[in-house]
Amino acid sequence: QAPVSEAFSYWFAAEVNDWWGHREVRERAVLEEFARDSLENLLFSIARFREVTDAYPTAFSVVSFAFKQERFEHEHAVDIKLGDQTVFQTTHNALQKSLSKSNSKQSP
């Protein structure tokens, strides 16, 4: 089996899980598959957004591990001058929100 990018692995997880009940997101999901670290993830994602939409994003949501929060908020966001436009969510919190929404939809 050939290796896949981190971005594709997340896309595939969403696909296998039927986009957690939000299949409409599939049409808008685009991948950035070249980043090698968290700073490149942020920079290359901004460039990919510009490539796809012909505009720069006006707000940023970062979903990552809690141990990376300080790096994103106090280093990366500062380095590329994002200011207070960045919302950081840990993967645990994002997963909990997703599961809560999925479970509430499945309740009788």
Residue pairs with C-beta under 8 A, 6 or more apart in sequence:
4 12
5 31
5 33
5 34
6 35
7 31
7 32
7 33
7 35
8 31
8 33
11 29
11 31
14 20
14 25
14 26
14 29
15 26
19 25
19 26
20 98
20 101
20 102
21 101
21 102
21 105
30 48
30 52
31 48
32 41
32 44
32 45
32 47
32 48
34 40
34 44
35 41
35 43
35 44
35 45
38 64
38 68
38 71
38 72
38 76
39 75
39 76
39 79
42 60
42 62
42 72
42 76
42 77
42 80
43 80
46 56
46 57
46 60
46 80
49 55
49 56
49 57
50 56
58 85
59 85
59 86
59 87
60 77
60 82
60 85
60 86
60 87
61 86
61 87
61 88
61 89
62 72
62 86
62 87
62 88
62 89
63 89
63 90
63 91
63 94
64 72
64 88
64 89
64 90
64 91
65 90
65 91
66 90
66 91
66 92
69 88
69 90
72 86
72 88
73 86
73 88
76 82
77 83
77 86
89 97
